[in-house]
């Protein structure tokens, strides 16, 4: 297309390529975000450090909190569910740590763009960068919390098929990608509709009690398959299974993969359409 | 009635749509061409749309109609606080703010000494920036944002809060850039500053371009806008006998 412009007394004709489609701009944004990995990894590391600035334990304060919670819950609920501490505590530990990772991304994901309003309105950066930063930060916290797992598994040993630990790789990748699309989608919706973050927080809280993390799925008896359809359970299950030497529930991988694919598609469509409005919404 | 009143009193820029939401049209029909070596001064009353236009030029806001075509790296100084971590020291913030500009920490560390020297803040750079005054923040922000000559430099009015000595230094640095065929777009209420630094001007009024051209003409138009009764002729006195 041609554009004639006037600048003082001179005018010139610019030949411009047709403006890129929304989808192309969105895809470029996602890629540019990845290319700036040095920026979001550094910012995420700084986020984690700042949370604990001044404390002695630093980010391992998070680990201690989690350990105390697991210890307390483990003792009481093992009694309540009439299971052996030997079996219950490892299940609770591993499940809870991964739950905190997933639920953390969902709840914090609402604030992906709202939280960086200052930056969005001052500097031009790929929007995806903020989602990557959030997910990476949660991965770092997961890593800090994960220290508890080998300790618990040593105290209450379980037969583990070591080869199955490889499953953790695709599992973590799928869950991480889910974290990214959730951050983008919820982040955008929350930026436009500010009552979404507290609603999501409430839902996640309730979901914690409805998902077999704190209670063993066997406790549901013949109705256990209902709980298996819960996508949050699917996500925790694929991560938890290899570490506990338990078989992954039948539908978990399918559900997780489906959620990832459809979620990414939905988030991408929404992102492509409304990306340019984010700066106005925050 | 309320809708009509709202629309009329704000020159059609503020209105309620069918769903009774308030819409703001900050800029209308703004079409400009800025080329290498241009130093453009953006003037206008408060609420004219200067900062909005700067944000569009910086790529922060995407135009809802029309297009922005920019070739070259853009460095925007719209806010001194961006990317600064109030509890971190001046030195740490140099690296941090550089990151937001797209400069890798490794590269920024090489320039850290020059940047620190330009700020002339000395040992204050070891203090957390929440202890800085506004003027010190400006020195820091400007030094960091201009350590790598950008192709396009976009500045908002806070620069005028710097002291005279700093402004002189800043002017020299900017002149260096622009001689190297960069573009400067500066919004300011200070007509003296704009006249000194810029060669072209744009006068915005209620989101529309009222005047565009050589800076002196635009500033004259701006002065007429502020005070329509002012005469350019020398003041006269009548003797009453």
Interface residues (C-beta under 8 A of the other chain):
Chain A: X3 X5 X6 X7 X8 X12 X14 X16 X19 X36 X38 X39 X42 X43 X46 X50 X53 X118 X119 X120 X121 X122 X123 X124 X125 X276 X279 X280
Chain B: X31 X32 X33 X34 X35 X38 X55 X58 X59 X60 X61 X62 X67 X69 X74 X76 X78 X79 X81 X82 X83 X85 X87 X96 X99 X100 X101 X102 X104 X105 X200 X213 X214
